[in-house]
């Protein structure tokens, strides 16, 4: 399984959350926010949970900050 999520997979996950959107619409609006499609935070959490279950892991950790100390 690829680490990349296809637009078809995203559309299917959004449909499970109650939002029907065509993958070609997602492709034509790549910078649109999920709320522009009617997906709320609870629906988005459902998608994240489904992805974690499918892939057997959570999202990658955030980058660590580098703190410089005075020498």
Secondary structure, DSSP 8 states (H G I E B T S, - for coil): --SS--HHHHHHHHHHTT----HHHHHHTTT--GGGGT--HHHHHHHHHHHHHHHTS--------------
